[in-house]
């Protein structure tokens, strides 16, 4: 089984788990003012971990719910077991499983699976990405006035302030603005032409690792900058590759 086939298998199995629990009462492990952690988050990651490291026991795994495997390994799986947990908890069917493989610091495989719609985006470095086995590309739109953008506002005061200011600036020109609740799915939507751009000042690596490879493979552009003092937290601007990043910021 190739790395891509393995990642797809893990994502689909986790998706079955999430789909079977959607709409049911979910056990909350942790709740803060802006976020929720479910027992199902950990259950999903444990399932993914068992599949990935069961087949690749020498690899590392870095996920939203913790680490596993050999952390000194050159190969590291980056996993978000439910991207859009709050959507899931409130019964909003917009969430996904995101799995990426990073080898020697470079993302080489990316999979994003939406279990409610039955869509799976896949990418391998150097190969055009696909949606359910069909080649995809970012939108041809070149004007911000024709575009649909989505914005994430983060969970702290600074991130919220930056996000709202960007939302205000871009919304005066863009056709429509959206707040989606799943960074990974939003990036997948950019890759297949449904959306044209995404901005967020604080986002974790597991949210965007697979999406970055998929967007760039589809002709889009992703600009990442590390947030000082916050390991593997990033500021991101992603576009279809035709709308200048500077016009969105």
BELWOTA-V624723 format. One record per residue. NEAR is the number of other C-alpha atoms within 12 Angstrom. D_LAST is the distance of its C-alpha to the last C-alpha in whole Angstrom. Layout:
# BELWOTA-V624723
NEAR	D_LAST
NEAR	D_LAST
This chain:
# BELWOTA-V624723
13	42
15	39
32	36
30	34
22	37
29	37
42	34
38	34
29	37
40	36
46	33
35	35
29	38
41	35
40	34
25	38
27	38
40	35
30	36
18	40
25	38
26	36
16	37
14	40
15	40
24	37
19	38
20	36
17	36
18	33
15	31
13	29
11	27
16	24
22	26
25	29
28	31
32	33
24	37
35	36
39	33
29	35
28	38
38	35
41	34
33	38
30	39
42	36
40	37
25	41
29	40
40	38
28	40
19	43
21	42
26	41
20	42
19	41
30	38
31	35
39	33
38	30
36	29
35	28
28	31
22	32
24	34
29	37
27	39
18	39
18	36
16	37
21	37
19	35
29	34
37	32
52	31
47	28
50	28
51	27
51	30
50	28
53	24
34	24
41	27
31	27
25	27
38	30
31	31
21	31
20	32
19	29
28	29
34	26
40	26
52	27
58	28
55	26
58	28
51	27
46	29
31	28
22	31
15	31
15	27
22	26
33	26
35	28
40	29
53	26
54	28
56	26
48	29
39	29
32	32
26	32
17	31
21	33
28	30
41	30
51	27
48	28
45	27
33	29
27	28
17	29
22	30
28	28
38	27
31	29
31	29
21	32
14	34
16	32
22	30
32	26
35	23
37	20
30	19
25	20
27	18
22	16
24	15
32	12
20	14
23	16
35	14
37	14
47	12
41	12
44	11
39	13
33	13
30	16
22	19
18	19
14	18
16	16
26	14
20	15
19	13
24	10
33	10
26	11
22	9
30	6
32	9
22	10
21	8
31	7
27	11
19	12
21	12
29	12
20	16
23	16
30	14
27	15
28	16
32	18
34	20
43	20
48	17
48	20
44	21
48	18
52	17
54	21
42	20
47	17
45	20
38	22
31	20
29	20
40	16
49	14
55	11
55	10
49	8
46	10
36	11
36	14
37	16
34	19
37	21
42	23
45	20
50	19
47	21
52	23
55	20
52	18
43	22
52	22
52	19
38	19
37	23
42	22
31	20
41	16
33	14
37	13
29	11
26	13
22	14
18	16
20	16
12	19
9	22
14	22
14	23
24	21
25	19
28	15
33	11
40	10
42	8
49	11
52	11
45	15
33	15
30	15
34	11
23	9
27	7
18	5
25	6
38	4
31	0
